[in-house]
Amino acid sequence: MESEQNQKEGHYKRGNRGNRGQKRYRGGFRGFQNYYHNQNYGNRYPSQYQSQIPYYNLYMQQQMLYRTEMYICSRYRFLLDINTKNKTLLEKVDSNSKFFVIKSFSEEDVHKSIKYGVWSSSKNGNLTLSNAFQLTKEKNGNVYLFFSCNGSGRYVGVARMKTPCDENRTFEFWTQDGKWPGLFDVEWLFIKDVPFKEFKEIIITMKDGEIKPISNSRDTQEIPFEQGKIMLQKIADYQNSNTILEHFEFYDMRQENYEKNTQIKKTYDNQKNQQQNIGINEQKTEDKKDN
């Protein structure tokens, strides 16, 4: 089991998506607790963590919300009215459409999906989704994806597949490098936190044949059409107070730091290789003189 120090350090390293079995809220509770405390951010943690978080007054929470709104307005204005714009989406869903659950190991990867309009699953998952996309496209349908993060207890939004998976495409900003080959384009339709309890009456047959609530679904679990419509309507109607957009500034900062560190490492490696090449050439010149 990780020590407390390793847990703290692990949040700031890439690779959180691969931490199977660990329940993490918003990409790592300890790191966000420290970050929000240092930045005078408000309280937006699950109830089980309330006793571990310093008290924040209402004014501070309002300031946090204002800061979030200003940040989204300045950098992601196209996301501001996404939920209201797609309020009547269900009326446009073709009967040949398909629905799937997407499970992400890290909300940071969902941030990248929203920011760049892409996603990638496992090899088998990509194949499942690509086949579904081809079948629905032939009949003028769509593939809708219900996104959730492991251990979060909620869905964070809905996206629509725009292309089949291209195994030759790659994406450099997933939290676990080289883990998810292939890429397909998506269009996000809803971005809101909707708890699993809102879907407790939706029971489906899983891939393994067991009958369980929809919240027990694994990645790329297909949802029957009627149940998918119910889920889509519930998400469209849900009056949310939280969204992943509240943490976009933090995830952008993480990405910017990663890009800077990557560039520094590339520069250092290039300089090191040049020095090695110079040393090799000098040695070859000396060897020729000796001969």
N, C-alpha and C positions, 0 to 999 in steps of 0.2 A: 504493500500500500504506500502511496506517495507520502512523503513528509510534507508538513505545512509549507516549508520553504519551497519545495519543488512544485507544489500546486500554485504558489504565487508566481513563480518564474514561468511555469508552463503556460499561463494565460497569455503571456506576451510573446510566445514563440508560435510560429506557424506549426500546424499539425493537429489542432484540436479536433478536427473532423474525424481523426482516426481513434479517438479515445472512446472506444466502444464500452458500454456498460456504465459509464459515469454520467450521472444526471447533471447537466449544466444548464443554467438559465442565462440566456442572452450571451453565450460564448464564454462563460466562466464567472461564477458569482464573486469570488474573492477579488479578481481584478477589477470588475466593474464597481464593486463596493468602494475600493480605494480610489478609483478614478472619479466616481461621482462625488465622493467626499472631498477630494482635492479641488474639484472644479465647481463646488457648491451646487451640484445638481440635486434634483429632487428625488423622491422615493418612488420607484416603480418596480419593486420586487415582489415575488409571490409571498403569500401570507406566512408560510413556514419560515421565512427568513426575517420577519419583522423584528424579532427580538435582537437580531445581530446588527441592525442598521441604526446609526445615530438618528435622533429626532430631526425632522425638517419641518419648518413652519410653512404655512400656506403661501406666504409671499415668495419663499424660495421655490416652491413647486410651480408657482405661476411664472417665475422667471425662467425656470427650466423649460416650460411649455413655450414661452415666448421665444426663447433662444432656438428651440427646435423648429418652430414655425419659420423663423427668419432664415435659418440655415436651409431648409427645404425650399423656401421661396427663392433663394438666391442661386441654388445649384440644381434643384430638381423640381422646377415649377410644373413640369408635365405630370407629376404625381399628385399634385394638390387635390384635384377633383376626381381622382380615379374611381373612388367608390361611388360617388353620386352619379358619375357619367355612365357607369355600368349597372345602375340600379335595376333596370328592366332587362338585363341580359337574358334571363330565363325565357322571355318571350321570343328570343331569337335563336334559341338552341334547337338545332335540327334533331329529328328523331333518330338519325343515324350516328349521332355523336357518341363518344365514349368518355368515361370518367376514370381517373386513376389517383391513387394516393402517392405522394412523394414524401419520403422521409429523409431529412438531412441530418448529418451528424453535428452540424454547426450552423447557427444562425448567420454567421459571417459569410457562409457560402450563399445563403439566401439573399443577403445584401448584394453580393456580386451578381446574382441572377437578375435581380431587379435593376441594378445599375447598368448592366451590359446586355440584358435581354437574352441570356443563354442558360443552358443547363446541361448536365451530364449525369447519368446514373451508372450503375455497374454495367458490365458487358451484356449480361442477360437482360438487365432492365432496359438498356438502350434498344436492344433488339425487340423486346416486347412493345415498347412505346413506338418504335419506328413502324412495326407491322400494323399497329393500331392506327397510326397516322395515315398510312397508305390505304387501308381499308375504308376509313372514314372519308378521306379525300375523294375517292372514287364515287362516293355517294353524297358529296357536298356536306359532309358532317365535319365535326371538329373533335380534337382530343383536349379535354380539360383536366388540369392537374391541381389537386388540393395539397398544398405544401404544409408540412409540419416538421418541427425539429425534435429530435429524440429527447425525451425527458421534459419537454416544455408543457405538456398537457393541453395543447391548443393547436389550432391551425393558424397560420400566419398570413394566408392569402391564397388566391387562385390565379393560375396562368393558363394560357392556351398555347399549344404547340403550333409553331409556324412552319417548321421544316422537319423532315426526318433526321435521324442522327447521322452525322458524317464522321466516320471513324478516323478520317485523316485530319480532322480539325482538333486542335488542342486549346486549352485555356490555362494561362500561367498564374492565375490568382486564386485558385482553390486553396483551401487551408492545408491540404495534404498534397504536395507536389507529386505529379506522375501517377496518382491513384486512380484518376477518372479519365480514361482515354475516350475520345469522341466528343462531339458537341452538337447540340441542336438549338435552334432559336425559339424563344418563347415571347409571348406578349402578356404582361401582367394585367389582370382585370379587376382584382380586389386586393387591397393590402390592409388587413385588419386582424387583430387578435380575436379569435373566437374559441372559447374553451370547449373541450371535448364534451362536457356535460350537456351542451346544447344538442348533441347528436346521440344521446344515450339510447334512444328508442330505435335507432337505425342498426339493424342486425343483418349481417351478410355472411355468405359462405366464403371462407378464406381459400388461398391457394392450396393449402394442405387438406382441404375438405372440412375443416372444423367450422362451426357456426359461432361467430363471436360479434361483439359490438364493433362498429366501424373504427373506433379509437384503437383497436388492437391490430390494425392493419400494418403490414410491413411495406417496404418500398416497392412501388409499381404494382400494388394490389389493385385489380380492377374492381370498380363499383358498378353494380347493375344500374341500368339507365334510370329507372324510377327513383331509386335511392339517391343516385347522383343528382337528379333534379331537386330532390328535397334538400340535400346538402347545399346546393348552389343557392336555393331560395333562402335558407336559413342564414347563410353568410351574407347575402345581399341585404337582408332585413335587420341583421344584428346591429344594435347600437353600441359600437365599441368605444372604449376610452383609451386603449393602448394600441400601438402599432410598432413595427420594426423601424419605421422612419425616425422614431425618437432616438435611435442609436446610430443613425447614418453618419453623423459627424465623427463619432468615435471610430467606426469601421473605416471611414475614409482616411482618418489619421493613421490607423494601423497600416492601411495599404500604402500610403505615401511613405511611411517609415520603411516599409519592406522594400519599396522600389528604390529608395535612396541607398539602403544597405546593399541591395543587389548590385546597384551601379558601382558603389565603392568597391565591392568584392571583385567585380569584373575588371575595374581599372587596376586594382592591385594584382590580380592574376595576369593581366596583360603585361604589366610592368615586370612581373616576376619572370614570365616566359621570355620577354625581350632580353632580360639580363642573362637568363640561362643560354639563350641563343648566342648572345655576344660572347659568353664564356666558352661555348662550344667552338665558335668560329676562331676565337683567339687560340684555343688549344690546337685546332687543326693547323693554323698558321705556324705555330711553334713546332709542331710535329714535322711539317714540311721542311722547315729550316734545318732541323736536326738531321733529316735524311739527305 
